[in-house]
Amino acid sequence: MSWERFSGRRSIFDKLLDINEFAVVAEIPPIPEVGEGGFAQELSSKVYPHVLSAIEKARFFNQSDLALSGMPGRAGVVYQDDRYDFKVEIGNDTILVRRDGSRMEDFHYWFLKFGDPLSALIAGCLDELKNLTGREFTIFRASFYFKFIVHSLYAEGSKRRIRNSEVMRKLVKGLPNDSGQLSDEEEVFDTAGRIDVNISRWVRTSDQLLRLERYTVEAPANKEFAGLWFTFGYGGETYKSPNSRDREPFEHRKFFGEYEVAYGRFLRDKAILSFMSQIMSGIDFRSSASVLP
């Protein structure tokens, strides 16, 4: 899918030009051995060919840009390409695939190319852990995380600066006043420091699989030049029904194969075009691929 088709000339993509960070996090049982420098280095060497295979399948090539990055507490391989860079890290209890911020259009092509070999890469990491430790490792929880930073908030078509609290009022209807009572008065919101909202919902896919969708908005400080941090997560884990108490197991191979669903149906359609568009309605803003300017 081309970037033009994905963005569909929606106006929010004229402002949301950058993604700040992307990560795939797979949670596994603890690996105490990774704290040893020798083990971390050996694991890095074993994971290296799986990362090499992934970049070849994604047609990134530039194999010379692959490098080991293991150290006590973390095994890793980094791909230092100027456009398709990312890193793979295995810590005490996680397998992490992380990409730093970039232009949204560059991320789009990286993600769609890398999504297909991702599942095999994760499986390769599990195989090497088993070979080195003699233990089976199962992924019991995994998520795709997409992070954005927006700043320089102004009322649309004017020079009136928008404060964080004004945006957060769309999500938070009241804050504790001087006596601790919930209040929606202007002066209470004007004196607010940090306001964070974290929402998650279990949603069934078209294949009747349960997925956990997360919407997080952080307003670190109610200052004139502060920005807003948006993190959107599409995850899966063993589901526990609150009514029947039945449990549905998490099948991680199916989950990693849903990268297009996580990116298209969730991130684009729900998180950006619906949730973020509604919150940022009437507001001009800029995005950042790194830190706030």
N, C-alpha and C positions, 0 to 999 in steps of 0.2 A: 504494500500500500504506500503510495507516495505521501509526502508530507502535506501537499496541497489537498489531497483527498481526506487525510486524517483531520487536519485543522478545519477544513470545510469553509474557509474564509469567515469563520466566526470571529467577532470583534475581540473577544477576550484574548485570543492568540496574537493579536497585534500588541498586547501589553505583556502577556505572559510569555516572554521570549526565551526565558532561561529556566532550567531545572537546577536546583541547588545540590541535590544528591540523590542517588538511587542505591538501593541495597536489596539483595535477597538474603534472608537470614533463615538458616535451617538449624533448629535446636536438637541436640543429641545428648546422650548420657555423658557424664564427665570423662575427660581424658587427662588424668593426672600426669601421665608421662610427658605431655607436651610442655610442661614446665622445665624439662631438662633440655639444655641446648643441643645436645647430640641428637636426641629424638626429634626435636623440631626441625633441625637441618635435614635429617634423613627423610622425614615426612614431606618436607618441601620438595626434595629431589624426586620422591615417588609421585607427587601430585603434578610435577612439571609436565610430563608427557600428556597428561589428561588435559591440561590447559592448552598445550600445543595443538592437540587434536581439535579442541573446541575452536581455536582461532582459525584453523584451516577449514573446518566445516562452515564457519561463519564467513569465510572468504575475506578475512582481515589480512592474512599473510603477515609480512614484516616480522617473521619469526625471530629475527635478531633483537627485537625489542622486548623479548621475554627475559625475566631475571628472577632469581630466587631472592626471597626477602625474609627467611626464617630467622627467629631469635628465640631465646627462652620464653616460653609462655605463648608463642604464636608461630605456627608454620605458615608459609605463604609464598605465592608466586605473583609477580606484578607484570603487567603488560603495559609498556611505556610508550605506546603508539601516540602520535600527535592528535589523532581523531577518535580512535576506537579504544582508548586506554581504559583499564579496569584492574582490579586486584582480587585475588582469592586468598582468604585467610582462614585458618583453622585454629580456634582458640580452645579454651578449657572445655567448653560445652556447645560450641557453635561452628557451623561452616558458613562463611560469609563471602558473598560476591558483591563487591562495592565499586561504584563508579562515581568520581567526583563530578561537580557541577559542570554544565556546558550549555551551549545554545540548545534550545528544545528541539530544533530541527536535527541537529547532530545526534542528540540522544535518540530520537525517533528511529533513525536508520541503524544505530548501534543496537538498540533493543530488539528490533524485528529480525536482525541478522543473528543475534546472539541467543535469542529465545529458544530456538530449536535445539542447539547443542547443549543447552544449560542442564537439562535433566541427566544426560550422559556424564557431564562433568561432575555433578553432585554424586552420582552413583560411583564414579571413579574414586572420589575422595573417600567414600564409605568403604570401598574395597581395599584401599591402601591402609586405612585405619585397622581393618580386620586383619590384614596380612601382618602388620607391624605389632599389633597388640594381642592377637589371637582371640579377640572378642568380637561379637556381632554388634553393630551399631545401627539403631533404628531412629529415623527422624520422627519425632512425635509432635512437632509443631514447625510451621514454616510460613513465611510472609514475604510479599513484595512490598517494598516501601518506596514511596515517591515524595521527595521533600522540595518545597518551594519557599522562597523568601520574597515578599513584596514590600516595597518602601516608597517614599515620596508620595504619600497619599494626599490627593487634592479632590475637592468636589469637582465633578465633571464639568469641563468648560469654564472653570473659574480658577482664581488663585487662592481660594480658601483652603487652608490646610485641614486635613481630617486627622483627628487623634485616634489612637488605637481604641480607646474606650467607646468612641462613637460607632466604630465597626462592630465591636464585641457586644454592643447592646442588641444586635440582631440575634445573638445566641444566648445571652444572659439577661434575664428580665429584672434581676435585682441583685444588689450587693449589700453586705452588712454595713449599717451606718454606725455612728459613734456609740450607740447603745447595743449594737449587735443585731438589730432588727433588719430584715431584708427591706431594701428601699430602691426605688427606681429614680430617685431625685437626681437632678443634674449635678449638684455639688458632690454627691457621693461618687458618681462615676468619674468626675473630674479629679478626685483625690485618689483614685485607684492606682495601685502599683502594678502588680502583675495579674493578668486575667488569662487563664488557660481553660480550654474546653476540650474534653476527650470523649468522643462518642464511638461506640462500637455496636454493630448489629449482626446477628446471624441471618444469612440470606441463602435461600436455595437456588442453585444454578438450574439451567435448563435440563441438566442431567440428574437433577434431584440430589446433588451433592451440597453439603452445607459449608459455607464459607463465611469467615468473619471479616466484615468490612469496617475499617476504622477511619474516622475523620478527626483530626487533631488540629486545633488552632491555638497558637501561643502568642500572647501579647506580652513580651518580656518586660516592658516598662512603658508607662503611660506618658512618654516624653514626645515632644513635638516632632523629633526627627526619627523616632523609632519605627520599626517595621513589624510585620506579622509573619509568623512562621506557620506554614501549612504542611502537615504530614498526612499522607493518605496511604493506608495499608490494606492489602488484600491477602488474607491469610487462611490457613486451614489447620485444624488440630482435631483430636478426638472430641466428638461432640457428646455432651451429657444432657439428655432431655430433662428439663425441670419438672415435667409432668409424669412421664412413665419411668424416668430414671434409667432408661435404656441408653446405651452408648453406641455411637457409630464410629468405627475406626478411621483413622486418617491414612489415606493412601497417597504417599508423597509423590509417586511417579505420575499419577493422574494430575496432581496439583501443579507440578512444574510444567506439564504440558498445556496448562491453561494460561500461558503467558499472554496470548492475544486477548483473552477475556479480561485478564487483570488490566491490561493496557487500554483496550478499546471500550468495553462495556462499563468497566469500573472507573478507571482513571479519567478517560475522556468524557464519557456520557454522564456518569454520576458525579464524580468528584469535581471536575473542572466546569463542564457545561451547565451543570445544575447547581451543586452546592456552592462552589466558589463564585460562580457568576451571580448567584443570588446575593451572597454576602457582599461582594464588591460592586454591586449594582450602583450606578451613579457616582462611581469613584474612579478617577484616573490614578494609575500607579505604574511603578517600574518594578522589574524583577531583577534578581541577582543570582549569578552562578557561583558566587563565592561568599564573601562577607558583605555586610552593609557598607556602602561607600562612606 
